[in-house]
């Protein structure tokens, strides 16, 4: 929905910024809880999936606009 209102680039940058902040927090946690590495990897996978979904929605919307 954010991508439709503000555009794909904005939506992706918003997701990436949120993940950057999360990564900073994770680095602090890793010092105390090394096992948190799994969580960090899962979050990175989640970010990549979200970005892919936004890109797919963009192309889907573009196809509808171009081809009706």
Backbone as CSV, one residue per row, in Angstrom:
resi,resn,N_x,N_y,N_z,CA_x,CA_y,CA_z,C_x,C_y,C_z
1,UNK,0.821,-1.184,0.000,0.000,0.000,0.000,0.873,1.258,0.000
2,UNK,1.916,1.241,0.807,2.816,2.396,0.846,3.422,2.614,-0.537
3,UNK,3.783,1.512,-1.210,4.378,1.632,-2.544,3.404,2.264,-3.526
4,UNK,2.140,1.952,-3.394,1.151,2.534,-4.306,0.963,4.027,-4.059
5,UNK,1.034,4.418,-2.820,0.795,5.828,-2.479,2.043,6.669,-2.715
6,UNK,3.183,6.212,-2.202,4.406,7.019,-2.235,5.417,6.573,-3.283
7,UNK,5.204,5.417,-3.880,6.122,4.912,-4.897,7.011,3.807,-4.366
8,UNK,7.499,3.008,-5.287,8.299,1.843,-4.936,9.616,2.237,-4.285
9,UNK,10.281,3.229,-4.827,11.574,3.644,-4.283,11.438,4.070,-2.829
10,UNK,10.412,4.843,-2.522,10.187,5.280,-1.150,9.943,4.079,-0.238
11,UNK,9.107,3.156,-0.687,8.771,1.986,0.132,10.006,1.145,0.427
12,UNK,10.830,0.927,-0.577,12.045,0.128,-0.379,13.002,0.843,0.571
13,UNK,13.176,2.136,0.389,14.068,2.895,1.285,13.550,2.882,2.718
14,UNK,12.242,2.921,2.879,11.647,2.866,4.217,11.956,1.525,4.888
15,UNK,11.793,0.450,4.139,12.103,-0.884,4.668,13.583,-0.978,5.011
16,UNK,14.429,-0.514,4.112,15.869,-0.589,4.351,16.292,0.224,5.560
17,UNK,15.691,1.389,5.753,16.045,2.218,6.915,15.642,1.523,8.217
18,UNK,14.481,0.927,8.204,14.049,0.186,9.390,14.989,-0.966,9.694
19,UNK,15.451,-1.624,8.661,16.373,-2.738,8.853,17.746,-2.257,9.325
20,UNK,18.183,-1.090,8.848,19.460,-0.541,9.318,19.408,-0.297,10.820
21,UNK,18.315,0.274,11.291,18.166,0.521,12.720,18.121,-0.786,13.494
22,UNK,17.441,-1.774,12.942,17.371,-3.079,13.597,18.763,-3.709,13.677
23,UNK,19.533,-3.594,12.604,20.878,-4.171,12.588,21.767,-3.543,13.665
24,UNK,21.628,-2.249,13.854,22.401,-1.584,14.906,22.056,-2.171,16.272
25,UNK,20.776,-2.382,16.496,20.346,-2.988,17.760,20.835,-4.413,17.902
26,UNK,20.804,-5.159,16.804,21.257,-6.553,16.842,22.728,-6.654,17.188
27,UNK,23.524,-5.721,16.692,24.953,-5.768,16.987,25.200,-5.622,18.490
28,UNK,24.394,-4.795,19.117,24.522,-4.631,20.569,24.105,-5.904,21.294
29,UNK,23.053,-6.524,20.803,22.556,-7.761,21.422,23.560,-8.894,21.250
30,UNK,24.190,-8.955,20.074,25.154,-10.034,19.809,26.288,-10.068,20.817
31,UNK,26.663,-8.917,21.332,27.734,-8.873,22.324,27.342,-9.642,23.580
32,UNK,26.069,-9.596,23.906,25.577,-10.270,25.109,25.035,-11.668,24.815
33,UNK,24.438,-11.841,23.631,23.787,-13.112,23.288,24.236,-13.535,21.888
34,UNK,25.335,-14.238,21.770,25.847,-14.641,20.459,24.855,-15.474,19.642
35,UNK,23.958,-16.182,20.308,22.983,-17.021,19.613,21.974,-16.197,18.803
36,UNK,21.969,-14.910,18.996,21.031,-14.034,18.289,21.377,-13.930,16.798
37,UNK,22.498,-14.494,16.398,22.904,-14.464,14.985,21.814,-15.060,14.085
38,UNK,21.153,-16.104,14.545,20.072,-16.731,13.775,18.954,-15.726,13.528
39,UNK,18.603,-14.979,14.532,17.556,-13.966,14.404,17.939,-12.917,13.368
40,UNK,19.177,-12.502,13.386,19.657,-11.502,12.445,19.554,-12.032,11.018
41,UNK,19.939,-13.267,10.805,19.844,-13.859,9.477,18.387,-13.946,9.009
42,UNK,17.492,-14.316,9.916,16.069,-14.401,9.572,15.515,-13.024,9.199
43,UNK,15.933,-12.002,9.904,15.479,-10.640,9.605,15.963,-10.186,8.234
44,UNK,17.190,-10.541,7.898,17.720,-10.185,6.577,16.917,-10.877,5.474
45,UNK,16.597,-12.144,5.679,15.775,-12.867,4.706,14.396,-12.208,4.575
46,UNK,13.841,-11.821,5.696,12.525,-11.168,5.701,12.581,-9.857,4.923
47,UNK,13.620,-9.072,5.141,13.784,-7.809,4.421,13.829,-8.053,2.917
48,UNK,14.613,-9.031,2.513,14.733,-9.336,1.084,13.394,-9.768,0.494
49,UNK,12.622,-10.537,1.238,11.301,-10.965,0.765,10.361,-9.771,0.623
50,UNK,10.400,-8.850,1.584,9.555,-7.660,1.502,9.909,-6.807,0.290
51,UNK,11.196,-6.618,0.056,11.626,-5.832,-1.097,11.172,-6.505,-2.385
52,UNK,11.291,-7.822,-2.456,10.855,-8.547,-3.645,9.349,-8.394,-3.849
53,UNK,8.570,-8.461,-2.772,7.118,-8.282,-2.882,6.764,-6.896,-3.408
54,UNK,7.457,-5.885,-2.914,7.198,-4.516,-3.373,7.527,-4.401,-4.851
55,UNK,8.637,-4.976,-5.267,9.016,-4.914,-6.680,8.003,-5.668,-7.551
56,UNK,7.544,-6.829,-7.085,6.550,-7.586,-7.848,5.250,-6.805,-7.967
57,UNK,4.851,-6.139,-6.885,3.632,-5.337,-6.921,3.787,-4.195,-7.915
58,UNK,4.978,-3.632,-7.949,5.239,-2.536,-8.883,5.032,-3.006,-10.316
59,UNK,5.620,-4.146,-10.659,5.494,-4.647,-12.026,4.069,-5.067,-12.327
60,UNK,3.385,-5.628,-11.345,1.994,-6.021,-11.534,1.135,-4.791,-11.818
61,UNK,1.340,-3.739,-11.048,0.598,-2.491,-11.247,0.943,-1.883,-12.597
62,UNK,2.218,-1.910,-12.956,2.660,-1.365,-14.251,2.008,-2.127,-15.400
63,UNK,1.981,-3.457,-15.306,1.339,-4.274,-16.360,-0.132,-3.925,-16.503
64,UNK,-0.810,-3.789,-15.385,-2.239,-3.435,-15.451,-2.439,-2.082,-16.103
65,UNK,-1.584,-1.148,-15.755,-1.702,0.204,-16.317,-1.436,0.211,-17.822
66,UNK,-0.393,-0.551,-18.236,-0.002,-0.563,-19.647,-0.943,-1.400,-20.516
67,UNK,-1.315,-2.549,-19.989,-2.028,-3.518,-20.813,-3.511,-3.644,-20.489
68,UNK,-3.919,-2.960,-19.424,-5.336,-2.955,-19.083,-5.716,-4.187,-18.423
